[in-house]
Amino acid sequence: MVCQADGGLFDYYDEATGFTSMERTTGWHAAIMAGFMSRRQTPLGGVPVELAVPGQVFVEEFRKRGFDLRVSFTR
């Protein structure tokens, strides 16, 4: 069986903060990971993001910040 996952991130300039889409999608990623690290929710050492935090947990934090992340799965 073959499964496929597709994802898309839709983001725009934020008038309330003045952040461009590029600033929002790169800066917040680092802030989210820094929060996980400060709460000791990641392994110690050099661990890739995709292994340090479960994907769904990261997506939940991402969505809390107003990002429109769409994911679909097909078989």
C-alpha positions in Angstrom: 0.0 0.0 0.0 1.3 3.4 -0.9 0.2 6.5 1.1 0.9 10.1 0.2 0.8 13.2 2.4 0.5 16.7 1.0 0.8 19.9 2.9 0.5 23.6 2.2 1.2 26.6 4.3 -0.8 29.7 3.5 0.3 32.9 5.1 0.2 36.6 4.4 1.5 40.0 5.7 0.2 40.6 9.2 -1.0 44.2 9.5 -1.4 43.9 13.3 2.3 43.1 13.9 3.9 44.4 10.7 5.5 41.0 10.1 5.8 39.8 6.5 4.8 36.3 5.7 8.5 35.4 5.4 9.3 36.8 8.8 6.3 35.0 10.4 7.0 31.6 8.9 10.7 31.6 9.7 10.8 33.5 13.0 8.0 31.7 14.7 9.4 28.3 13.9 12.5 29.1 15.9 10.4 30.6 18.7 8.2 27.5 18.9 11.3 25.3 19.1 13.0 27.5 21.7 9.8 27.2 23.8 10.0 23.4 23.6 13.6 23.4 24.5 13.2 25.8 27.5 10.5 23.5 28.9 12.8 20.5 28.3 10.4 18.9 25.9 13.1 18.0 23.4 16.1 15.6 23.7 19.4 17.1 24.7 22.0 17.6 22.0 21.8 18.1 18.3 18.6 16.5 17.2 16.7 17.4 14.0 13.4 19.2 14.5 11.4 16.4 12.9 12.8 14.0 15.5 12.9 16.3 18.5 9.1 17.1 18.6 6.2 15.0 17.4 4.8 16.5 14.2 1.2 16.9 15.5 2.5 18.7 18.6 4.5 21.2 16.5 1.5 21.7 14.1 -0.8 22.5 17.1 1.7 25.2 18.3 2.0 26.5 14.8 -1.8 26.9 14.4 -2.1 28.6 17.8 -0.2 31.5 16.1 -2.7 31.8 13.4 -1.0 29.9 10.6 -3.2 28.2 8.0 -1.5 24.8 7.6 -3.4 22.3 5.5 -2.5 18.6 5.4 -4.2 15.8 3.5 -3.5 12.1 3.2 -4.4 9.7 0.3 -3.9 6.0 -0.3 
